[in-house]
């Protein structure tokens, strides 16, 4: 049966001491990541999150976001990734519509908390998923990672795994559908055990979720930046020897146009997925000169030329 946690178990069993995640300055290996996922799953159970319950996240990219994606699936709950560009009223509407019972939130989104408190009747707990100190009385993600781990519930197949919103309308996806998306993404982009994937696009996007699970299925490594910043992306590609990334055409243009572009070694970069937006000829021309060995692939798997 298809299960989102299968890739994590496989990576932890086959290459326990291989690098799994990097979010400066934190670096972990697969056995550590799997252990933390089991512990966060145990904490969710203690918070009375049950199979089928909705767990929402409103945060920028991080290794903790990645762990929560797996911890939610681990106990058979359903992840609700929220667009960080939404207004408070829109966030409240989605939380109410999805009937989310727990919300994970970081400091960049803290301005929503006051309004959400009075407009989300099903929400029982908000958990701080940031390095800075949480508001008084709020649980911190790292507290959850100290709980006793629980066994994987075996949620799989047609069990719901994710609820993704475009506007006010949510689309539910099963474990089978999300694993299928991950396998397709892994095959299309050529993920394998040597892949180092940079999470620079928002992790709340469905396409980014498919790539996340696909990299794990292949036994690759995950590198995270909180948000797209051209200089930080250039630094991470160089420092972590990144091989793959998903970047919109405008992001690619910002990288190529950065005044210090030539200062960075991007020789390990092999593939950029640029999505559904057509890539302008001007950007394609610049890329062919400045990134001659990099494949630019659209969401259908076509290589730009």
QUIHU-V963836 format. One record per pair of residues at least 24 apart in sequence whose C-alpha atoms are under 10 Angstrom apart, sorted by the first residue. I is the first residue (numbers start at 1). J is the second residue. D is the distance in Angstrom with one decimal. If there is no record, write none. Layout:
<<I	J	D> <I	J	D>>
This chain:
<<1	154	9.3> <1	155	9.2> <1	156	6.1> <1	157	5.5> <1	158	9.1> <1	175	9.0> <1	176	7.7> <2	154	9.8> <2	155	8.8> <2	156	5.3> <2	157	5.0> <2	158	8.6> <2	159	9.7> <2	174	9.3> <2	175	6.1> <2	176	5.0> <2	177	8.5> <2	178	8.8> <2	179	6.4> <2	180	8.2> <3	73	8.2> <3	74	9.1> <3	76	9.9> <3	154	7.4> <3	155	6.4> <3	156	4.2> <3	157	6.4> <3	158	9.4> <3	159	9.0> <3	161	9.1> <3	174	9.1> <3	175	5.4> <3	176	6.7> <3	177	9.7> <3	178	8.7> <3	179	6.8> <3	180	10.0> <4	69	9.1> <4	70	7.3> <4	72	9.9> <4	73	6.6> <4	74	8.2> <4	154	9.6> <4	155	8.3> <4	156	7.2> <4	157	9.3> <4	161	8.1> <4	174	9.4> <4	175	5.9> <4	176	8.1> <4	177	9.7> <4	178	7.3> <4	179	6.0> <4	180	9.8> <4	182	9.1> <4	213	7.2> <4	214	9.8> <4	216	9.8> <4	217	9.0> <5	34	9.5> <5	37	9.9> <5	69	9.4> <5	70	6.2> <5	71	8.5> <5	72	9.6> <5	73	6.7> <5	74	6.4> <5	152	8.1> <5	153	10.0> <5	154	8.5> <5	155	8.7> <5	156	8.7> <5	175	9.2> <5	179	9.4> <5	213	8.8> <5	216	9.4> <5	217	9.2> <6	70	9.8> <6	74	9.8> <6	152	10.0> <6	154	9.4> <6	156	9.3> <6	179	9.2> <6	213	9.6> <6	216	9.1> <6	217	7.6> <7	70	9.9> <7	179	9.3> <7	213	7.3> <7	214	8.2> <7	215	8.7> <7	216	5.5> <7	217	4.2> <7	218	7.6> <7	219	7.6> <8	33	8.5> <8	34	6.6> <8	37	9.4> <8	70	8.0> <8	213	8.7> <8	216	6.3> <8	217	7.1> <8	218	9.8> <8	219	8.4> <9	34	7.2> <9	152	9.7> <9	216	9.5> <9	217	9.3> <10	216	8.7> <10	217	7.6> <10	218	9.2> <10	219	7.9> <11	193	9.4> <11	216	7.0> <11	217	7.4> <11	218	8.2> <11	219	5.4> <11	220	8.6> <12	219	9.0> <14	219	8.7> <15	193	9.5> <15	219	7.9> <18	193	9.8> <18	219	9.0> <18	220	9.1> <18	221	8.5> <19	196	9.6> <19	219	9.5> <19	220	8.3> <19	221	6.2> <19	222	8.4> <20	63	9.5> <20	196	9.3> <20	216	8.4> <20	219	8.3> <20	220	7.2> <20	221	4.8> <20	222	6.0> <20	223	8.5> <21	62	9.2> <21	63	6.4> <21	64	9.7> <21	66	8.8> <21	67	9.6> <21	196	9.5> <21	197	9.7> <21	220	9.4> <21	221	6.0> <21	222	4.7> <21	223	5.8> <21	224	7.8> <22	62	8.7> <22	63	7.0> <22	196	10.0> <22	198	9.5> <22	221	8.1> <22	222	6.3> <22	223	4.7> <22	224	6.3> <22	225	9.2> <22	236	9.9> <22	240	8.4> <23	61	9.2> <23	62	6.4> <23	63	6.0> <23	64	9.1> <23	222	8.6> <23	223	6.1> <23	224	5.3> <23	225	6.9> <23	226	8.7> <23	236	9.8> <24	62	9.5> <24	63	9.6> <24	223	8.8> <24	224	8.1> <24	225	8.3> <24	236	9.4> <26	63	8.4> <27	63	9.1> <27	222	9.9> <27	223	9.2> <28	63	9.3> <28	221	9.9> <28	222	9.9> <29	221	9.2> <30	216	9.8> <30	219	9.2> <30	221	9.2> <33	63	9.2> <33	64	9.7> <33	66	9.5> <33	67	7.2> <33	70	9.9> <34	67	8.3> <34	70	8.9> <34	71	9.2> <34	149	9.8> <35	67	10.0> <35	145	8.8> <35	148	9.6> <35	149	7.2> <35	150	9.8> <36	64	9.5> <36	67	7.4> <36	68	9.5> <36	70	10.0> <36	71	8.6> <36	142	9.6> <36	144	9.0> <36	145	5.7> <36	146	8.0> <36	147	9.0> <36	148	9.6> <36	149	7.8> <37	64	9.3> <37	66	9.2> <37	67	5.5> <37	68	7.0> <37	69	8.8> <37	70	6.4> <37	71	5.0> <37	72	8.8> <37	73	9.8> <37	74	7.9> <37	144	9.8> <37	145	7.7> <37	149	7.9> <37	150	9.4> <37	152	9.8> <38	67	9.3> <38	68	10.0> <38	70	8.8> <38	71	6.5> <38	72	9.8> <38	74	7.4> <38	75	9.1> <38	145	8.4> <38	147	8.8> <38	148	7.8> <38	149	4.5> <38	150	5.7> <38	151	7.0> <38	152	7.5> <39	71	8.1> <39	143	9.9> <39	144	6.9> <39	145	5.2> <39	146	6.4> <39	147	5.2> <39	148	5.4> <39	149	3.9> <39	150	6.7> <39	151	9.5> <40	64	9.9> <40	67	8.0> <40	68	7.4> <40	70	9.3> <40	71	6.0> <40	72	8.6> <40	74	9.5> <40	75	9.9> <40	141	8.1> <40	142	8.7> <40	143	8.9> <40	144	5.3> <40	145	5.0> <40	146	7.7> <40	147	6.8> <40	148	8.4> <40	149	7.2> <40	150	8.8> <41	67	9.5> <41	68	8.2> <41	70	8.4> <41	71	4.7> <41	72	6.6> <41	73	8.6> <41	74	6.4> <41	75	6.2> <41	76	9.7> <41	77	9.7> <41	144	8.4> <41	145	8.6> <41	147	8.6> <41	148	8.9> <41	149	6.7> <41	150	6.5> <41	151	8.7> <41	152	8.5> <41	153	10.0> <42	71	8.5> <42	74	9.4> <42	75	8.4> <42	144	8.0> <42	145	8.6> <42	146	9.2> <42	147	6.1> <42	148	5.9> <42	149	4.9> <42	150	5.0> <42	151	8.4> <42	152	9.8> <43	71	9.5> <43	141	9.5> <43	143	8.7> <43	144	5.3> <43	145	7.4> <43	146	8.3> <43	147	5.6> <43	148	7.6> <43	149	7.9> <43	150	8.8> <44	68	9.9> <44	71	8.2> <44	72	8.0> <44	75	8.2> <44	77	9.4> <44	102	8.8> <44	144	7.9> <44	147	9.4> <44	150	9.8> <45	72	9.9> <45	75	7.6> <45	77	9.9> <45	147	10.0> <45	149	9.8> <45	150	8.3> <46	144	9.6> <46	147	8.9> <46	148	9.9> <47	101	9.5> <47	102	8.6> <47	124	8.8> <47	125	8.1> <47	144	9.9> <48	101	9.2> <48	102	9.8> <48	124	9.6> <49	75	8.3> <49	76	9.3> <49	77	7.3> <49	100	10.0> <49	101	7.4> <49	102	7.9> <49	124	9.8> <50	75	7.2> <50	76	7.3> <50	77	6.3> <50	78	9.6> <50	101	9.7> <51	75	6.2> <51	76	4.5> <51	77	4.8> <51	78	7.9> <51	153	8.7> <51	155	8.4> <51	159	9.3> <51	160	9.4> <52	76	6.0> <52	77	4.6> <52	78	5.9> <52	79	9.5> <52	155	9.7> <52	159	8.1> <52	160	7.0> <52	161	8.2> <52	162	10.0> <53	77	5.0> <53	78	6.0> <53	79	8.6> <53	98	9.3> <53	99	8.1> <53	100	7.0> <53	101	6.9> <53	102	8.9> <53	160	9.7> <53	161	10.0> <54	78	4.8> <54	79	6.0> <54	80	6.5> <54	95	9.0> <54	98	6.8> <54	99	6.5> <54	100	4.4> <54	101	6.0> <54	102	7.3> <54	103	9.1> <54	122	9.9> <54	123	9.6> <54	160	9.9> <54	161	9.3> <54	162	8.6> <54	163	8.2> <55	79	5.0> <55	80	5.8> <55	81	8.5> <55	95	9.3> <55	98	9.1> <55	99	8.9> <55	100	5.5> <55	101	6.1> <55	102	5.1> <55	103	6.1> <55	104	7.9> <55	123	9.4> <55	125	10.0> <55	162	9.3> <55	163	9.5> <56	80	4.4> <56	81	5.8> <56	82	6.9> <56	94	9.4> <56	95	7.4> <56	98	8.8> <56	99	9.4> <56	100	6.1> <56	101	7.8> <56	102	6.2> <56	103	4.7> <56	104	6.2> <56	105	8.6> <56	123	9.6> <56	126	9.4> <56	162	9.9> <56	163	9.2> <57	81	5.1> <57	82	5.9> <57	83	9.0> <57	84	9.4> <57	95	10.0> <57	100	9.7> <57	102	8.4> <57	103	5.5> <57	104	4.6> <57	105	6.0> <57	106	8.9> <57	126	9.6> <57	127	9.3> <57	129	9.0> <57	204	8.3> <58	82	5.1> <58	83	6.9> <58	84	6.1> <58	85	9.7> <58	86	9.8> <58	91	8.7> <58	103	7.3> <58	104	6.1> <58	105	4.9> <58	106	7.0> <58	107	9.9> <58	108	9.2> <58	109	6.8> <58	110	9.3> <58	112	9.7> <58	129	9.2> <58	204	8.3> <59	83	8.5> <59	84	6.6> <59	103	9.9> <59	104	7.3> <59	105	5.3> <59	106	5.2> <59	107	8.0> <59	108	7.2> <59	109	6.6> <59	110	9.4> <59	128	9.5> <59	129	7.6> <59	130	8.6> <59	202	9.3> <59	203	8.8> <59	204	8.5> <59	226	8.7> <60	84	7.3> <60	105	8.8> <60	106	7.3> <60	107	9.2> <60	108	7.7> <60	109	8.6> <60	129	9.5> <60	130	9.3> <60	200	9.9> <60	201	9.8> <60	202	7.0> <60	203	7.4> <60	204	8.5> <60	224	9.8> <60	225	8.5> <60	226	5.1> <60	227	6.4> <61	199	7.2> <61	200	7.7> <61	201	8.3> <61	202	6.4> <61	203	5.9> <61	204	8.6> <61	223	9.8> <61	224	6.3> <61	225	6.2> <61	226	4.4> <61	227	6.5> <61	228	9.6> <62	129	9.1> <62	130	9.0> <62	199	8.5> <62	200	10.0> <62	203	8.7> <62	222	9.8> <62	223	8.6> <62	224	5.6> <62	225	6.7> <62	226	6.0> <62	227	9.3> <63	199	9.8> <63	222	8.2> <63	223	8.1> <63	224	6.7> <63	225	9.3> <63	226	9.6> <64	129	7.1> <64	130	8.6> <64	141	7.9> <64	142	9.0> <64	145	9.8> <65	104	8.9> <65	105	9.9> <65	129	8.0> <65	203	8.0> <65	204	9.5> <65	224	9.8> <66	203	8.5> <66	209	9.3> <66	212	8.0> <66	213	9.4> <66	222	9.0> <66	224	9.4> <67	145	9.9> <68	104	9.0> <68	129	9.8> <68	141	9.5> <69	161	9.5> <69	162	9.2> <69	203	10.0> <69	209	8.8> <69	212	9.5> <69	213	9.2> <70	161	10.0> <70	213	9.1> <71	152	8.9> <72	161	8.2> <72	162	9.3> <73	152	8.5> <73	153	8.6> <73	154	8.8> <73	155	7.0> <73	156	8.7> <73	159	9.7> <73	160	9.0> <73	161	6.2> <73	162	8.6> <73	175	8.4> <74	150	8.8> <74	151	7.9> <74	152	5.0> <74	153	6.0> <74	154	7.2> <74	155	7.1> <74	156	9.7> <74	161	9.8> <75	150	8.4> <75	151	8.3> <75	152	6.2> <75	153	5.3> <75	154	7.8> <75	155	7.2> <76	152	8.5> <76	153	6.4> <76	154	7.5> <76	155	5.0> <76	156	8.1> <76	159	7.6> <76	160	7.8> <76	161	7.2> <76	175	9.6> <77	153	9.9> <77	155	8.6> <77	159	9.2> <77	160	7.8> <77	161	6.7> <77	162	8.5> <78	159	9.1> <78	160	6.3> <78	161	4.7> <78	162	5.0> <78	163	6.7> <78	172	8.9> <78	173	9.2> <78	174	9.2> <78	175	9.8> <79	160	9.1> <79	161	6.4> <79	162	4.7> <79	163	6.2> <79	164	8.4> <79	172	9.8> <79	173	10.0> <80	161	9.0> <80	162	6.0> <80	163	5.0> <80	164	6.2> <80	165	8.1> <80	170	9.2> <80	172	9.4> <80	204	8.5> <81	162	8.1> <81	163	7.4> <81	164	6.5> <81	165	8.0> <81	203	7.9> <81	204	4.8> <81	205	7.7> <81	206	8.8> <81	209	9.5> <82	163	9.6> <82	164	7.9> <82	165	7.5> <82	166	9.7> <82	203	9.3> <82	204	5.9> <82	205	8.6> <83	164	9.5> <83	165	8.2> <83	166	8.9> <83	167	9.4> <83	202	8.3> <83	203	9.0> <83	204	6.0> <83	205	7.7> <84	108	8.8> <84	109	7.3> <84	202	8.4> <84	203	9.8> <84	204	8.0> <85	109	9.4> <86	112	9.7> <86	167	9.2> <87	111	9.9> <87	112	8.0> <88	112	5.3> <88	113	8.3> <88	114	9.2> <88	115	6.7> <88	116	7.1> <88	119	9.9> <89	115	7.7> <89	116	8.0> <89	119	8.6> <90	116	10.0> <90	167	8.2> <90	168	7.6> <91	115	9.6> <91	116	7.8> <91	119	9.8> <91	120	9.5> <91	168	9.3> <92	116	5.6> <92	117	8.9> <92	118	9.1> <92	119	6.1> <92	120	6.2> <92	121	9.8> <93	119	8.1> <93	120	8.0> <93	167	9.9> <93	168	7.4> <94	120	9.2> <94	164	9.9> <94	165	7.7> <94	166	10.0> <94	167	8.7> <94	168	6.5> <94	169	8.3> <94	170	8.2> <95	119	8.8> <95	120	6.4> <95	121	9.1> <95	122	8.2> <95	123	7.7> <96	120	5.4> <96	121	7.2> <96	122	6.9> <96	123	8.1> <97	122	9.7> <97	168	8.3> <97	169	8.8> <97	170	8.5> <98	122	9.2> <98	163	7.9> <98	164	9.7> <98	165	9.5> <98	169	9.8> <98	170	7.9> <99	123	7.3> <100	124	8.5> <100	125	9.7> <101	125	6.8> <101	126	8.8> <102	126	5.8> <102	127	7.5> <103	127	6.1> <103	128	8.6> <103	129	9.7> <104	128	5.9> <104	129	6.1> <104	130	9.5> <104	139	9.6> <104	140	9.3> <104	141	8.2> <105	129	5.6> <105	130	7.7> <105	134	9.9> <105	140	9.8> <105	141	9.6> <106	130	5.0> <106	131	8.5> <106	132	8.8> <106	134	8.6> <106	140	9.9> <106	141	10.0> <107	131	8.6> <107	132	7.4> <107	133	9.0> <107	134	8.1> <107	135	9.4> <110	134	9.5> <110	135	9.0> <162	206	9.3> <162	209	9.7> <163	206	9.6> <164	204	8.3> <164	205	8.1> <164	206	7.1> <165	204	9.4> <165	205	9.3> <165	206	9.3> <166	205	9.7> <177	210	9.9> <178	206	9.3> <178	209	8.4> <178	210	6.7> <178	213	8.3> <178	214	9.6> <179	210	7.7> <179	213	7.3> <179	214	7.9> <179	217	9.0> <180	210	8.6> <180	213	9.9> <180	214	9.2> <181	206	9.5> <181	207	8.5> <181	209	8.9> <181	210	5.5> <181	211	8.2> <181	213	8.7> <181	214	8.0> <182	207	9.1> <182	208	9.6> <182	209	7.9> <182	210	4.4> <182	211	5.9> <182	212	7.5> <182	213	5.5> <182	214	4.2> <182	215	8.0> <182	216	9.1> <182	217	7.8> <182	218	9.7> <183	210	8.1> <183	211	8.8> <183	213	8.2> <183	214	5.7> <183	215	9.1> <183	217	7.6> <183	218	8.8> <184	210	8.5> <184	211	9.1> <184	214	7.9> <185	210	6.6> <185	211	6.0> <185	212	9.3> <185	213	9.0> <185	214	6.2> <185	215	8.7> <185	273	10.0> <185	299	9.0> <185	300	9.9> <185	301	9.0> <186	210	8.6> <186	211	7.0> <186	212	9.4> <186	213	8.7> <186	214	4.9> <186	215	6.5> <186	216	9.3> <186	217	7.9> <186	218	7.1> <187	214	8.5> <187	218	9.3> <187	301	9.8> <188	273	9.8> <188	297	9.0> <188	299	9.1> <188	300	8.6> <188	301	6.1> <188	302	9.4> <189	214	9.5> <189	215	9.8> <189	244	8.2> <189	245	9.8> <189	270	9.7> <189	271	7.2> <189	272	8.6> <189	273	7.9> <189	295	9.5> <189	297	8.1> <189	299	10.0> <189	301	7.8> <190	214	10.0> <190	215	9.6> <190	218	9.1> <190	244	9.4> <190	270	10.0> <190	271	8.8> <191	215	6.2> <191	216	9.2> <191	217	8.8> <191	218	5.9> <191	219	8.4> <191	220	7.2> <191	243	9.4> <191	244	8.4> <191	271	9.9> <192	216	9.2> <192	217	8.5> <192	218	4.7> <192	219	6.4> <192	220	6.0> <192	221	9.6> <193	217	9.1> <193	218	5.6> <193	219	4.7> <193	220	4.6> <193	221	7.9> <194	218	8.7> <194	219	7.8> <194	220	5.8> <194	221	7.7> <194	242	9.9> <194	243	8.4> <195	219	7.8> <195	220	4.7> <195	221	6.2> <195	222	8.6> <195	241	9.5> <195	242	7.7> <195	243	5.9> <195	244	7.0> <195	269	9.9> <195	270	9.7> <196	220	5.8> <196	221	4.7> <196	222	5.9> <196	223	7.0> <196	237	9.2> <196	240	7.8> <196	241	7.1> <196	242	4.9> <196	243	5.2> <196	244	6.3> <196	245	8.6> <196	268	9.3> <196	269	9.1> <197	221	6.1> <197	222	5.1> <197	223	6.0> <197	224	8.4> <197	237	9.3> <197	240	9.5> <197	241	9.3> <197	242	6.0> <197	243	6.2> <197	244	4.8> <197	245	5.6> <197	246	8.7> <197	269	9.6> <197	271	9.7> <197	272	9.9> <198	222	6.2> <198	223	4.8> <198	224	5.8> <198	225	7.6> <198	233	8.2> <198	236	7.9> <198	237	7.6> <198	240	9.0> <198	241	9.6> <198	242	6.4> <198	243	7.9> <198	244	6.4> <198	245	5.0> <198	246	7.6> <198	247	9.7> <198	272	10.0> <199	223	6.1> <199	224	4.8> <199	225	6.3> <199	226	8.3> <199	227	8.5> <199	228	8.8> <199	233	9.4> <199	244	9.2> <199	245	6.7> <199	246	7.4> <199	247	9.2> <200	224	6.6> <200	225	5.7> <200	226	7.2> <200	227	5.9> <200	228	5.1> <200	229	8.1> <200	230	9.5> <200	232	9.5> <200	233	7.2> <200	236	9.9> <200	245	7.2> <200	246	7.0> <200	247	7.2> <200	251	9.6> <201	225	8.8> <201	226	9.0> <201	227	6.9> <201	228	6.4> <201	245	8.3> <201	246	6.3> <201	247	6.3> <201	248	8.1> <201	251	9.3> <202	226	8.3> <202	227	6.9> <202	228	8.2> <202	246	9.7> <202	247	10.0> <203	227	9.4> <207	246	9.0> <207	275	8.5> <207	299	8.9> <208	245	9.7> <208	246	7.6> <211	245	9.2> <211	246	8.6> <211	273	10.0> <215	244	9.7> <229	254	8.9> <229	255	8.7> <230	254	6.2> <230	255	5.2> <230	256	8.8> <230	257	9.2> <230	258	7.0> <230	260	9.9> <230	261	9.2> <231	255	7.5> <231	258	7.4> <231	259	9.3> <231	260	8.0> <231	261	8.2> <231	264	9.5> <234	258	9.2> <234	260	9.1> <234	261	7.4> <234	262	9.9> <234	263	9.1> <234	264	6.4> <234	265	8.3> <234	266	7.6> <235	261	9.8> <235	263	9.5> <235	264	7.0> <235	265	8.7> <235	266	9.2> <236	264	9.6> <236	266	9.6> <237	264	8.3> <237	265	7.7> <237	266	6.2> <237	267	8.9> <237	268	7.8> <237	269	7.3> <238	263	9.7> <238	264	6.1> <238	265	5.2> <238	266	5.7> <238	267	8.2> <238	268	8.0> <238	269	8.9> <239	264	9.2> <239	265	8.6> <239	266	9.5> <240	268	9.3> <241	265	8.7> <241	266	7.6> <241	267	8.1> <241	268	5.5> <241	269	7.3> <242	266	8.0> <242	267	9.0> <242	268	6.1> <242	269	5.7> <242	270	8.4> <242	271	9.6> <243	267	8.7> <243	268	5.4> <243	269	4.1> <243	270	5.2> <243	271	6.5> <243	272	8.6> <243	294	9.3> <244	268	8.8> <244	269	6.1> <244	270	6.2> <244	271	5.0> <244	272	5.8> <244	273	8.0> <244	294	9.3> <244	295	9.6> <245	269	8.3> <245	270	9.0> <245	271	6.7> <245	272	5.1> <245	273	6.4> <245	274	8.7> <246	271	8.5> <246	272	5.5> <246	273	4.6> <246	274	5.8> <246	275	7.6> <246	296	9.6> <246	297	9.3> <246	298	9.8> <247	272	6.5> <247	273	6.2> <247	274	5.1> <247	275	7.6> <247	296	9.6> <248	272	9.0> <248	273	7.8> <248	274	4.7> <248	275	6.4> <248	276	8.6> <248	277	7.3> <248	278	9.2> <248	279	8.4> <248	298	9.7> <249	273	9.3> <249	274	6.0> <249	275	8.3> <249	276	9.6> <249	277	7.1> <249	278	7.5> <249	279	5.4> <249	280	7.5> <249	283	7.4> <249	284	8.9> <249	296	9.7> <250	274	9.3> <250	277	9.5> <250	279	8.4> <250	280	9.1> <250	283	8.5> <252	279	9.3> <252	283	7.6> <252	284	9.3> <252	286	9.7> <252	287	8.2> <252	296	9.9> <253	279	9.6> <253	280	9.4> <253	282	9.0> <253	283	5.9> <253	284	8.9> <253	286	8.2> <253	287	8.4> <254	283	9.6> <255	287	9.8> <256	283	8.3> <256	286	7.1> <256	287	7.1> <256	289	9.9> <256	290	7.2> <256	291	8.6> <257	283	9.6> <257	286	8.9> <261	290	9.0> <262	290	8.8> <266	290	9.7> <266	291	8.0> <266	293	9.8> <266	294	9.5> <267	291	8.5> <267	292	9.7> <267	293	8.0> <267	294	8.9> <268	293	9.2> <268	294	9.1> <269	293	7.9> <269	294	6.4> <269	295	9.0> <270	294	4.5> <270	295	6.1> <270	296	8.8> <271	295	4.7> <271	296	6.1> <271	297	7.3> <271	303	9.8> <272	296	5.0> <272	297	6.2> <272	298	8.6> <272	303	9.8> <273	297	4.8> <273	298	5.7> <273	299	6.9> <273	300	9.8> <273	301	8.6> <273	302	9.8> <273	303	9.3> <274	298	5.3> <274	299	7.1> <274	304	9.7> <275	299	4.6> <275	300	8.2> <275	301	9.3> <276	300	8.0> <278	304	9.4> <279	304	8.0> <281	305	9.3>>
